[in-house]
Amino acid sequence: MKKEHTMSAVLTEEELKAKAVRYLKTQYGEDTVSMDIRSNDVEDGSGVLHVDCRVSVGGSQSDWTKWFTFKNGEVASMRWRMR
């Protein structure tokens, strides 16, 4: 029998990306066109996920480098810089 994931479980990069995509949509109304992980320093649900991404807002696309800070398995904050 497999053990259920707990909040302290290791999050896969796909799960981290999904949470980042959801954060961009709910906080900023951005649709993610693409997202590539540059570095993943998230351990036990906390740390920074550094990505390059392309987002779309109202049909207009733009390229960004973003740093998502995770705490307890959720995005707590984000920094960004246009590429």
Helices and strands as residue ranges (DSSP letters): H 13-28, E 31-40, E 47-57, E 60-71, E 74-82
